[in-house]
Amino acid sequence: MADADRRKLYKIGELIERSGLSRQTLHNYTMLGLIESARRTPTGHRLYDETTFERLDRIKELRATKTLLEIKELLVGKRGGDR
């Protein structure tokens, strides 16, 4: 079994509780491409790994001085330019 298959995965409720963000905020971040779920359960529920919490902490820091679009450019815009 690969390491990625053994890491702890969290449901949206756990993400909400630990991050202090609302379901709607997390949905918006997903729709903007700021966060991604690690995988889905067979019933379609999103699962998130520890890196999502690190990413959310970074987004919260940046929100103090940047818009979501600016944050997207910083965090994911560079990826698009590597193609």
CORRA-V859046 format. One line per field, one symbol per residue. phi: phi as a letter, one per 40 degrees, with the letter a starting at -180 (. if undefined). psi: psi as a letter, one per 30 degrees, with the letter a starting at -180 (. if undefined). Layout:
phi=???
psi=???
This chain:
phi=.cdcccccbbcdcccccccgccdcccccccccgcbbccabcdcgccbbbdccccccccccccccbbcccccdcccbccccccc
psi=kleffflkkkleeeeeeefglleeeeeeeeefgelkkeallfggkkklaefeeeeeeeeeefffflleeeeeeeefeeeeff.
